Amino acid sequence: MKTIYETLEMNEIKHQIQTYCASTLGKKQIEDLMLFDDLDDLNESLDKVDEAMRLIAIQGRMPLGGLSDIMMYLEKANRDGTLLGDELLKILHHLECIQSVKNYLLSSEVKTHYLQELSDGLVEHPHLMNEIRRCIMPDGQVSDHASQTLSHIRKQIRQIQSHIRSQMDALVKESKDMLSIDQMTTKNDRLVLPVKSNYKSQIKGLVHSQSATGQTLYIEPENIVNMNNQLSVYQSEEREEVMRILYEISQIVKGHFIHFRFNLEILEELDFIFAKAQYGYIHQCCRPHIEEKGHRISLKQARHPLIDEKKVVANDIILLQHRMLLISGSNTGGKTVTLKTAGLLSLMAICGIPVPCLEAHIPLFDNIYADLGDEQSIEQSLSTFSSHMMKIIDILKHATARSLVILDEIGSGTDPQEGESLAESILTRFIEIGSFVLASTHYGKLKTFAKEHPEILMAAVSFDLEAMRPTYQLKLDSVGQSYAIEIAQLLGLEQQIVDQAQTLKIASMSEHERLMELLEKKQEQLEQKETELQQLMIHNQKLEKQYHHQLHQLEQQKNELLKKAKDEANQLLENAKENIDLVVETIKTSSLKQHEIIQAKHDLEQMKFMAQEPIMKQEHSLKVGDRVKVVKMNREGDIVEVLKNHMITVSLAGLNIKLHEDEVIYMHPATKIKNVKKAAVKKSTITKTGTYEINVIGKRYEEAMALVDKFLDDALVLGYPHVRVIHGMGTGVLRKGIRKMLDKNKHVVSYRDGGPNEGGLGATLVYFE
């Protein structure tokens, strides 16, 4: 007969928890998990796991990577045995694990009681750690630095080995014609030469062996024998020194045997606790509340831990004023899963494991009994009914008022009338005993019995009548129908058989039963509609919250944008004031000519960035001679040149100004095209290479000076009233050089730094006569 751990699949839960253990020590404790019988011990166990879960949530799992079962090494050392290098490394990893555990809790912001108490009981041995690290290398070999004697011996060994090898290399070269193969080899841990048998008399030495054919003798040369003997002496001394070092460290381990044993017990306990906590954290479990004389079972949003988390349906399984829960409903609707969930979570809780639900209150059951599924016994020639009945008889013998009993499809497997009567009697007996009972049934008589009995709470697994499928949702204080015929139709049963079954069912039912079934179906439909309405209301509430949240965000963004726009406007205003002051100061201190004043006004107009009117796209195709109005100056002039990139040159009272075509309004075509003389020089000497500005940023000093000098000459020839030289800020060398050149040019009337929209200090505006 299966144990309760097998029936409820507790062994699979144990196996899952074991995967989170750092050592076999923790795994063994998980394997030995049993029901607690003392409430204080159980609560302490659950509190430890709860502390560990809170730690894991904030800073990850406790570092127990170096933990292993070192008890056999400790006992070996305690009996004056000598621990080998790899065994001492296990001791080192154990000590490092202790150090990591203490640091983990020391650096934590989570206050713990039990875990800190366990950590305080761990004893560190820094001196032993340092000795092992100094003497034992990561591969388990004893280091040369373990002692001066060992260092000296190994140095001598290396020297002799090197000398032997060099001597043997020389002999191989000298005797290669007498050797079977052109290299040395090893026999009995000594270097030898593979000598052809017919040359054995020519190479004196010690013969170690010969080949199977007898054609080759393995000879250790005479002059090498003494060196190998000396090497053997040193190697023997090396082994003795190594064993002495290992023995001394082993004696230190022996001296701390008691500490090590207690450390191991504490680390085993921590591994056990954190494995359960890791399981609980990953599966979103809670710490169950256990009540010694509990009168309720309350599992809110309980999930079966062995069902895929993406598919499992969470249910409230609650008994507050009742001792028995009787579940009805459709086939394949989840009744058995609900019973297993309640039983498994109760078993996990009383074994000290967190349970997958939002909140859990469970009595301290003295035992849990279950009769689930088809457990027909072939060996005992028992039918399904007999097998179930034997289990129930055994449960009735042992169950107490502090027991949890789980019965699936009670009374099934026999004549329905007899099964109903038998099931009612069995449930009545359990009520008399006072046990908590979770049972499922299809029997209508049991549903009526449950409604009339104050100790029994009815529940049903709901069924979607529109989709004709189970929802696996448990409805407390509700009665469910089996829907056997409907489910058979859904599975593909012939319609004729389905119709006949419906007819026979109705004919066999009394008026009372027909009305009850109709009422139950109506109730289930109403509950389903109510559920859909609640879900719709929750969805609408979420949408309303999202709307208000987005509205609030938009309001914040609007206020931020307005503030930013105001700040930018104020900054532009301040910049404009500074530029105006600069222009006014320049006007006061300079004797400007008419074209310079016009250009200054134009520059001021350019500063009206925030207040400027929308740009009007020029629709007329402008030509030389057209009469236009310069909008920003409110003056009219004639186009004297059409340039590239929609730029034009306009003559205003004899002064030429370069503008964009969108800055002017077309008035009317030319009545008479004027020929504007650009310069009084011979046409053959003019090459139009200049423009109204030049950029010499990045040029070498000499190259830049030559380009600017040529540019100024071209500008004068082409008749530009002013030009701009872009030299950048950089180190200021180009700026100083250009200004020295301007001071010497007799055609330059004045020059100044560029304004905010003209390049600032990185440009110089030059004005001609």
C-alpha positions in Angstrom: 0.0 0.0 0.0 1.3 3.4 -0.9 2.4 5.8 1.8 0.8 9.3 2.0 4.1 10.7 0.6 3.7 8.6 -2.5 0.0 9.1 -2.8 0.2 13.0 -2.7 3.5 13.0 -4.7 5.5 14.5 -1.8 8.5 12.6 -2.9 8.6 14.6 -6.2 8.5 17.8 -4.1 11.5 16.5 -2.1 13.3 15.8 -5.3 12.8 19.3 -6.6 14.0 20.8 -3.3 17.1 18.6 -3.4 18.2 20.2 -6.6 18.7 23.5 -4.7 21.1 21.8 -2.1 24.8 22.6 -2.2 25.8 19.2 -0.8 24.8 15.7 -0.1 24.4 16.7 3.6 21.4 19.0 2.7 20.0 16.4 0.3 19.9 13.8 3.1 18.0 16.1 5.4 15.4 16.8 2.7 15.1 13.0 2.1 14.4 12.5 5.8 11.6 15.2 6.0 8.7 14.0 8.1 5.6 15.5 9.7 6.4 17.5 12.8 4.5 16.6 15.9 5.7 19.5 18.0 4.3 23.0 17.1 7.3 24.9 18.6 9.8 22.9 16.6 7.7 23.3 13.4 7.3 27.1 13.9 11.0 27.5 14.4 11.7 25.5 11.2 9.3 27.6 9.2 10.7 30.9 10.7 14.2 29.9 9.6 13.0 29.3 6.1 11.0 32.5 6.1 14.2 34.4 7.1 16.1 32.7 4.3 13.4 33.6 1.8 13.6 37.3 2.7 17.4 37.2 2.4 17.2 35.5 -1.0 14.7 38.1 -2.3 17.2 40.9 -1.6 20.7 39.6 -2.0 20.4 36.1 -3.6 21.2 32.7 -2.0 23.7 32.1 0.7 27.1 31.1 -0.8 27.6 27.5 0.1 29.6 26.4 -2.9 32.5 25.0 -1.0 30.4 22.8 1.3 31.0 19.0 1.2 30.9 16.1 3.7 34.4 16.2 5.3 33.5 14.0 8.3 35.6 11.1 7.1 38.7 13.4 6.7 38.1 14.8 10.2 37.9 11.3 11.7 41.0 10.3 9.8 42.9 13.2 11.3 41.4 12.6 14.7 43.0 9.1 14.6 46.4 10.6 13.9 46.1 9.9 10.2 47.9 12.0 7.6 45.6 13.9 5.3 46.7 14.1 1.7 46.8 17.3 -0.3 43.4 17.0 -2.0 41.8 16.1 1.4 43.4 19.2 3.0 41.9 21.3 0.1 38.5 20.0 1.1 39.2 21.3 4.6 40.2 24.6 3.1 37.0 24.9 1.0 35.0 24.1 4.2 36.8 27.0 6.0 36.3 29.3 3.0 32.6 28.4 3.0 32.3 29.5 6.7 34.0 32.8 5.8 31.5 33.4 2.9 28.5 32.6 5.1 29.6 35.1 7.8 30.3 37.8 5.2 26.9 37.1 3.6 25.0 37.7 6.8 27.3 40.6 7.9 26.6 42.5 4.7 22.8 41.9 4.8 20.3 44.7 5.6 17.8 42.0 6.6 17.6 41.4 10.3 17.5 37.7 11.1 17.4 35.9 14.4 17.8 32.1 13.8 20.2 32.4 10.9 22.4 34.9 12.7 22.4 32.6 15.7 23.5 29.7 13.5 26.2 31.9 11.9 27.5 33.0 15.3 28.1 29.3 16.1 30.5 28.9 13.2 34.2 28.9 14.2 36.8 30.3 11.8 40.4 29.2 11.7 42.4 31.8 9.7 45.8 30.3 10.7 44.9 26.9 9.4 43.5 28.4 6.2 46.8 30.3 5.6 48.9 27.2 6.3 46.9 25.1 3.8 47.1 27.8 1.1 50.8 28.2 1.7 51.7 24.6 1.7 49.1 23.0 -0.7 48.8 24.0 -4.4 45.4 24.0 -6.2 46.2 20.6 -7.7 46.7 19.0 -4.3 50.5 18.8 -4.5 52.7 20.1 -1.6 54.3 23.4 -2.6 58.1 24.0 -2.7 57.5 26.8 -0.2 56.0 24.5 2.4 59.5 24.3 4.1 63.1 25.4 3.5 64.1 21.7 3.6 61.7 20.7 0.9 62.7 23.6 -1.2 66.4 22.6 -1.0 65.7 18.9 -1.7 63.6 19.7 -4.8 66.3 22.1 -6.0 68.9 19.2 -5.8 66.5 16.8 -7.5 66.0 19.2 -10.4 69.7 19.8 -10.8 70.5 16.0 -10.8 67.6 15.3 -13.2 68.9 18.0 -15.5 72.4 16.7 -15.4 71.2 13.1 -16.1 69.1 14.2 -19.0 72.0 16.2 -20.6 74.3 13.2 -20.1 71.8 10.9 -21.7 71.2 13.3 -24.6 75.0 13.3 -25.3 75.1 9.4 -25.1 72.2 9.2 -27.5 74.0 11.3 -30.0 77.3 9.4 -29.6 75.7 5.9 -29.8 72.8 6.5 -32.2 74.1 3.7 -34.5 74.0 1.2 -31.7 70.4 2.2 -30.6 67.2 0.6 -31.8 65.5 4.0 -31.7 67.2 7.4 -31.7 66.0 8.4 -28.2 66.2 7.5 -24.5 63.3 5.8 -22.7 62.3 4.9 -19.2 62.4 1.5 -17.3 61.8 1.1 -13.6 61.6 4.9 -13.2 65.1 5.3 -14.6 66.3 6.7 -17.9 67.8 4.0 -20.1 69.1 3.5 -23.7 67.4 1.0 -26.1 70.6 -0.8 -27.2 70.7 -3.3 -30.1 71.7 -6.7 -28.6 74.8 -7.1 -30.7 76.2 -3.9 -29.2 75.6 -4.7 -25.6 79.3 -5.1 -24.8 80.1 -1.7 -26.1 77.9 0.2 -23.7 78.7 -0.6 -20.1 75.9 -0.3 -17.6 73.0 -1.9 -15.8 70.6 -3.9 -17.9 67.0 -3.3 -16.7 65.1 -5.5 -19.3 65.0 -6.6 -22.9 62.4 -6.5 -25.6 60.1 -9.4 -26.4 62.2 -10.4 -29.4 65.4 -10.1 -27.5 66.8 -7.7 -30.1 66.9 -4.7 -27.8 68.4 -4.3 -24.3 67.4 -1.4 -22.0 70.7 -0.4 -20.4 71.3 2.3 -17.8 74.8 3.6 -18.6 77.4 3.1 -15.9 78.1 6.8 -15.3 74.4 7.5 -15.0 73.8 4.8 -12.3 75.5 6.7 -9.5 73.5 9.9 -10.4 70.2 7.9 -10.4 71.1 6.4 -7.0 71.7 9.9 -5.7 68.4 11.0 -7.2 66.6 8.1 -5.5 68.1 9.2 -2.1 66.8 12.8 -2.7 63.4 11.6 -3.8 63.1 9.4 -0.7 64.0 12.5 1.4 61.4 14.5 -0.5 58.7 12.0 0.3 59.6 12.0 3.9 59.5 15.8 4.1 56.2 16.0 2.2 54.6 13.5 4.7 56.0 15.4 7.6 54.4 18.6 6.4 51.1 16.9 5.7 51.1 15.3 9.1 51.8 18.6 10.9 48.8 20.3 9.1 46.7 17.2 9.9 47.5 17.6 13.6 46.2 21.1 13.4 43.0 19.8 11.9 42.8 17.2 14.7 43.2 20.0 17.3 40.0 21.6 16.0 38.1 18.4 15.5 35.2 19.4 17.8 34.9 22.8 16.1 34.9 21.2 12.6 32.2 18.8 13.6 29.9 21.5 14.9 30.7 23.7 11.9 29.6 20.8 9.6 26.3 20.4 11.5 25.6 24.1 11.2 26.4 24.3 7.5 24.3 21.2 6.9 21.4 22.9 8.6 21.9 26.1 6.5 22.1 24.1 3.3 18.8 22.4 4.3 17.1 25.7 5.2 18.2 27.6 2.1 17.2 24.7 -0.3 13.7 24.9 1.1 13.8 28.7 0.9 15.1 28.7 -2.7 12.2 26.4 -3.6 9.7 28.7 -1.9 11.1 31.9 -3.5 11.1 30.5 -7.0 7.6 29.0 -6.7 6.2 32.2 -5.0 5.3 30.4 -1.8 4.3 31.8 1.6 5.1 30.8 5.1 2.1 28.8 6.4 0.5 29.5 9.8 0.1 26.3 11.8 -2.4 26.2 14.7 -2.2 23.4 17.3 -5.9 23.3 17.9 -6.9 24.8 14.7 -10.6 24.9 13.7 -10.0 26.0 10.1 -8.3 25.2 6.8 -7.7 28.3 4.7 -5.6 28.1 1.6 -6.0 31.3 -0.5 -5.2 31.1 -4.2 -3.7 27.6 -3.7 -1.7 26.1 -6.6 -0.7 22.6 -7.2 3.2 22.8 -7.2 3.6 20.0 -9.7 1.4 21.5 -12.4 3.0 23.9 -15.0 2.8 27.4 -13.5 1.5 28.8 -16.8 -1.4 26.3 -16.8 -2.3 25.8 -13.1 -5.5 27.3 -11.8 -5.4 28.9 -8.3 -8.3 28.2 -6.0 -9.4 29.2 -2.5 -9.9 26.1 -0.4 -11.4 27.3 2.8 -13.2 25.6 5.7 -14.0 28.0 8.6 -17.2 26.9 10.3 -17.3 23.4 8.9 -15.3 20.2 9.2 -16.0 18.7 5.9 -15.9 20.0 2.3 -17.9 17.9 -0.3 -16.9 18.8 -3.9 -19.2 18.0 -6.9 -19.1 19.0 -10.5 -18.2 17.8 -14.0 -15.9 14.9 -14.9 -12.4 16.1 -15.8 -13.3 19.3 -14.0 -10.5 19.3 -11.4 -12.1 17.8 -8.3 -9.2 15.3 -7.8 -6.6 18.0 -8.4 -8.3 20.2 -5.8 -8.2 17.4 -3.3 -4.6 16.6 -4.0 -3.7 20.3 -3.8 -5.2 20.7 -0.3 -3.6 17.4 0.9 -0.2 18.1 -0.6 0.0 21.7 0.7 -1.1 20.6 4.2 1.6 17.9 4.1 4.3 20.3 2.9 3.3 22.9 5.6 3.6 20.4 8.5 6.9 19.1 7.1 8.2 22.7 7.4 8.1 23.7 3.7 6.6 26.9 2.4 3.5 26.4 0.3 2.4 27.9 -3.1 -0.5 30.1 -2.1 -1.1 33.7 -1.0 -1.9 32.8 2.6 -2.2 29.6 4.5 -3.8 28.6 7.9 -3.6 24.9 8.6 -4.2 22.9 11.8 -1.4 20.8 13.2 -2.6 17.5 11.8 -1.4 14.4 13.6 -1.6 12.6 10.2 -3.0 12.9 6.7 -4.9 10.0 5.1 -6.0 9.8 1.5 -7.9 7.5 -0.8 -7.3 8.8 -4.3 -7.6 7.3 -7.8 -7.9 3.7 -9.0 -5.8 1.6 -6.6 -7.0 -1.9 -7.7 -4.8 -4.6 -6.2 -4.1 -7.4 -8.7 -1.9 -9.2 -6.2 -4.7 -9.5 -3.7 -7.3 -10.1 -6.4 -9.3 -7.0 -5.2 -11.7 -5.0 -7.3 -11.5 -1.2 -7.5 -14.4 -1.0 -5.0 -12.8 -3.5 -2.6 -9.4 -1.7 -2.8 -11.0 1.6 -1.9 -13.1 0.1 0.8 -10.0 -1.5 2.5 -8.3 1.9 2.5 -11.3 3.6 4.0 -11.6 0.9 6.7 -8.0 1.4 7.6 -8.4 5.2 7.7 -11.5 4.8 10.0 -9.4 2.7 12.4 -6.6 5.3 12.8 -8.2 8.8 12.1 -8.6 11.2 15.0 -10.2 14.6 15.5 -6.7 16.0 14.6 -6.5 14.1 11.3 -7.0 15.3 7.7 -8.9 12.7 5.5 -9.1 13.0 1.7 -11.6 10.8 -0.2 -12.0 10.9 -4.0 -15.3 9.7 -5.4 -16.4 8.1 -2.2 -18.7 5.1 -2.6 -18.0 4.7 -6.3 -17.3 1.4 -8.1 -20.5 -0.4 -7.1 -24.3 -0.1 -7.4 -25.2 3.6 -7.2 -27.9 3.2 -4.6 -25.8 1.1 -2.4 -22.8 3.4 -3.0 -24.7 6.5 -2.0 -26.0 4.9 1.2 -22.5 3.6 2.1 -20.9 6.9 1.3 -23.4 8.8 3.5 -22.8 6.4 6.4 -19.0 6.7 6.1 -19.2 10.5 6.0 -21.5 10.5 9.1 -18.9 8.4 10.9 -16.1 10.8 10.1 -18.3 13.7 11.4 -18.6 11.8 14.7 -14.9 11.3 14.9 -14.4 15.0 14.2 -11.8 14.7 11.5 -11.3 17.3 8.8 -12.6 15.7 5.6 -12.2 16.7 2.0 -14.3 14.5 -0.4 -15.7 14.5 -3.9 -18.8 12.9 -5.3 -21.2 12.6 -8.2 -24.1 11.2 -6.1 -27.2 13.4 -6.0 -28.3 11.9 -2.7 -25.0 13.0 -1.1 -25.5 16.5 -2.3 -28.9 16.5 -0.5 -27.4 15.0 2.6 -24.7 17.7 2.6 -27.2 20.5 2.3 -29.1 19.3 5.3 -26.0 18.8 7.5 -24.4 21.9 9.2 -20.9 20.3 9.4 -20.6 20.0 5.6 -19.8 22.8 3.1 -20.7 22.1 -0.5 -18.4 23.2 -3.3 -18.4 22.7 -7.0 -15.8 22.9 -9.8 -17.4 25.2 -12.4 -18.2 24.3 -16.0 -18.5 26.8 -18.9 -21.9 25.9 -20.5 -21.3 28.0 -23.6 -17.8 26.6 -24.4 -18.8 23.2 -22.9 -15.5 22.8 -21.1 -14.4 22.8 -17.4 -12.9 26.0 -16.0 -11.2 24.2 -13.0 -12.4 27.0 -10.7 -13.6 25.9 -7.3 -16.9 27.6 -6.2 -17.4 27.3 -2.4 -21.0 27.0 -1.1 -22.2 25.8 -4.4 -23.5 22.5 -6.0 -22.2 21.3 -9.4 -23.6 19.0 -12.1 -21.6 16.1 -13.6 -22.4 17.0 -17.2 -21.5 13.5 -18.1 -23.7 13.4 -21.2 -22.6 16.8 -22.4 -18.9 15.9 -22.0 -19.5 12.6 -23.9 -21.0 14.6 -26.7 -18.1 17.0 -26.7 -15.7 14.0 -27.0 -17.4 12.7 -30.1 -20.2 10.4 -29.0 -22.9 9.8 -31.7 -25.7 12.4 -31.4 -28.3 9.6 -31.5 -26.8 8.0 -28.4 -26.6 11.4 -26.7 -30.3 12.2 -27.4 -31.3 8.8 -26.1 -29.3 9.2 -22.9 -30.9 12.6 -22.3 -34.4 11.1 -22.7 -33.6 8.2 -20.4 -32.2 10.5 -17.8 -35.2 12.8 -17.8 -37.5 9.8 -17.6 -35.7 8.3 -14.6 -35.8 11.6 -12.7 -38.5 12.7 -10.3 -40.1 16.1 -10.7 -38.1 17.3 -7.7 -34.8 16.1 -9.2 -35.6 17.7 -12.5 -36.4 21.0 -10.8 -33.2 20.8 -8.7 -31.0 20.1 -11.8 -32.6 23.0 -13.6 -32.1 25.2 -10.6 -28.5 24.2 -10.3 -27.8 24.8 -14.0 -29.4 28.3 -13.7 -27.3 29.0 -10.6 -24.2 28.0 -12.4 -25.0 30.2 -15.4 -25.7 33.1 -13.1 -22.4 32.6 -11.2 -20.6 32.4 -14.5 -22.2 35.7 -15.7 -21.4 37.2 -12.3 -17.7 36.1 -12.7 -17.6 37.6 -16.2 -19.1 40.8 -15.0 -16.6 41.1 -12.1 -13.7 40.5 -14.6 -15.2 43.2 -16.9 -15.4 45.6 -14.0 -11.9 44.9 -12.9 -10.7 45.4 -16.5 -12.6 48.7 -16.7 -11.1 49.8 -13.4 -7.6 49.0 -14.8 -8.4 51.0 -17.9 -9.7 54.0 -15.8 -6.5 53.9 -13.7 -4.3 53.8 -16.9 -6.3 56.8 -18.3 -5.9 58.9 -15.2 -2.2 57.9 -15.0 -1.7 58.9 -18.7 -3.7 62.1 -18.2 -1.5 63.0 -15.2 1.7 62.3 -17.2 0.5 64.5 -20.1 -0.3 67.3 -17.7 3.2 67.0 -16.2 4.8 67.0 -19.7 2.7 70.0 -20.7 3.9 72.0 -17.6 7.5 70.9 -18.2 7.3 72.0 -21.9 5.8 75.3 -21.0 8.5 75.9 -18.3 11.2 74.9 -20.8 9.8 77.2 -23.5 9.6 80.2 -21.1 13.2 79.6 -19.9 14.4 79.4 -23.5 12.4 82.6 -24.4 14.0 84.4 -21.4 17.4 83.2 -22.4 16.9 84.4 -26.0 15.8 87.7 -24.7 18.9 88.1 -22.6 21.1 87.2 -25.6 19.2 89.7 -27.7 19.7 92.4 -25.1 23.4 91.7 -25.0 23.7 91.9 -28.8 21.7 95.1 -29.0 24.0 96.6 -26.4 27.0 95.5 -28.4 25.6 97.0 -31.7 24.6 100.3 -30.0 28.1 100.6 -28.4 29.7 100.0 -31.8 27.5 102.7 -33.4 28.5 105.1 -30.7 32.2 104.5 -30.9 32.4 104.3 -34.7 31.8 106.6 -37.6 29.7 104.2 -39.6 28.7 104.8 -43.2 25.2 104.4 -44.6 25.6 100.8 -45.8 27.0 99.8 -42.4 24.0 101.2 -40.6 21.7 99.4 -42.9 23.6 96.1 -42.3 23.4 96.7 -38.5 19.6 97.2 -38.7 19.4 94.0 -40.7 21.4 92.2 -38.1 19.1 93.4 -35.4 16.1 92.2 -37.4 17.7 88.8 -37.5 17.7 88.6 -33.7 13.9 88.7 -33.6 13.7 84.9 -33.6 10.8 84.5 -31.3 8.6 87.2 -32.9 9.3 86.7 -36.6 6.4 86.2 -38.9 6.0 82.8 -40.7 8.1 82.6 -43.8 6.2 83.0 -47.0 7.3 80.8 -49.9 8.3 82.7 -53.0 5.9 81.7 -55.8 7.2 84.1 -58.5 10.4 83.1 -60.4 12.6 86.1 -59.7 14.7 87.6 -62.5 17.3 90.3 -62.7 15.6 93.7 -62.9 12.5 92.7 -60.9 11.2 95.2 -58.4 10.9 93.7 -54.9 10.2 94.8 -51.4 12.6 93.8 -48.6 10.1 92.8 -45.8 12.3 93.3 -42.8 13.6 96.7 -44.0 10.3 97.9 -45.5 12.2 99.2 -48.5 12.0 98.5 -52.2 14.8 97.7 -54.6 15.8 96.0 -57.8 17.3 92.6 -58.2 20.8 93.0 -59.7 21.9 89.3 -59.5 20.2 85.9 -59.1 22.6 83.5 -57.2 22.6 79.8 -56.3 20.6 78.2 -53.5 17.7 80.7 -53.8 19.9 83.7 -52.9 19.6 87.1 -54.7 21.4 90.4 -54.6 19.1 93.5 -54.2 20.2 97.1 -54.8 18.8 99.5 -52.2 19.7 103.1 -53.2 22.9 101.9 -54.8 23.8 99.6 -51.9 23.9 95.8 -52.7 22.5 93.4 -50.1 22.6 89.6 -50.4 19.2 88.1 -49.3 17.2 84.9 -49.5 14.4 85.0 -52.1 11.8 84.3 -49.3 12.9 87.6 -47.5 11.4 89.7 -50.4 8.0 90.2 -51.9 7.8 90.5 -55.7 6.3 93.9 -56.7 6.5 94.1 -60.6 8.9 93.3 -63.4 11.6 95.7 -64.4 10.6 98.7 -66.6 14.3 99.1 -67.5 17.1 96.8 -66.5 20.0 98.7 -65.0 23.6 97.6 -65.7 25.4 97.8 -62.3 29.1 98.3 -62.4 30.7 96.1 -59.9 34.2 97.6 -60.0 36.3 100.0 -62.1 38.9 97.6 -63.3 39.7 96.0 -66.5 37.4 93.0 -67.3 40.3 90.9 -68.4 41.8 91.1 -64.9 38.7 90.0 -62.9 38.2 86.4 -61.8 35.1 86.0 -59.7 36.5 83.6 -57.1 35.2 85.4 -54.0 31.9 85.1 -52.2 30.4 87.1 -49.3 32.2 84.9 -46.8 35.3 82.6 -46.5 36.0 79.7 -44.0 39.6 79.1 -43.1 39.1 76.9 -40.1 41.6 74.1 -40.0 44.0 75.8 -42.5 47.7 76.4 -41.7 48.6 79.9 -40.8 50.4 80.9 -44.0 47.8 79.2 -46.2 44.9 81.0 -44.3 46.6 84.4 -44.6 47.1 83.9 -48.4 43.4 82.8 -48.9 42.0 85.7 -46.8 44.2 88.3 -48.7 43.0 87.0 -52.1 39.4 86.8 -50.8 39.5 90.5 -49.7 40.8 91.6 -53.1 38.1 89.6 -54.9 35.4 91.1 -52.6 36.6 94.7 -53.4 36.6 93.9 -57.1 33.1 92.4 -57.0 31.7 95.3 -55.0 30.7 93.7 -51.8 30.0 96.3 -49.0 30.9 93.9 -46.3 32.2 90.3 -46.0 32.6 87.7 -43.2 35.8 85.8 -42.5 35.2 82.6 -40.5 38.4 81.6 -38.6 37.0 79.8 -35.5 38.1 80.4 -31.9 40.8 77.7 -31.4 44.0 79.1 -30.0 43.3 82.6 -31.5 46.3 82.6 -33.8 44.3 82.9 -37.1 42.0 85.6 -35.5 45.0 87.7 -34.5 46.8 87.2 -37.9 43.7 88.2 -39.9 43.1 91.3 -37.8 46.7 92.4 -38.3 46.1 92.1 -42.0 42.8 94.1 -41.8 44.6 96.9 -39.9 47.1 97.2 -42.8 44.4 97.1 -45.6 43.6 100.7 -46.5 40.2 99.7 -48.1 38.9 98.3 -44.8 37.0 100.9 -42.9 36.1 98.7 -39.8 35.7 95.2 -38.6 34.0 93.6 -35.6 33.2 90.2 -34.0 30.3 88.2 -35.3 26.9 88.4 -33.6 25.0 85.5 -32.1 23.7 84.5 -35.5 27.0 85.4 -37.3 29.5 83.0 -35.7 30.3 85.0 -32.5 34.0 85.2 -31.7 34.7 82.6 -34.3 34.1 85.1 -37.1 35.0 88.7 -38.1 32.8 91.0 -40.1 34.7 93.3 -42.4 33.3 96.6 -43.9 34.8 98.4 -46.9 34.5 102.0 -48.1 
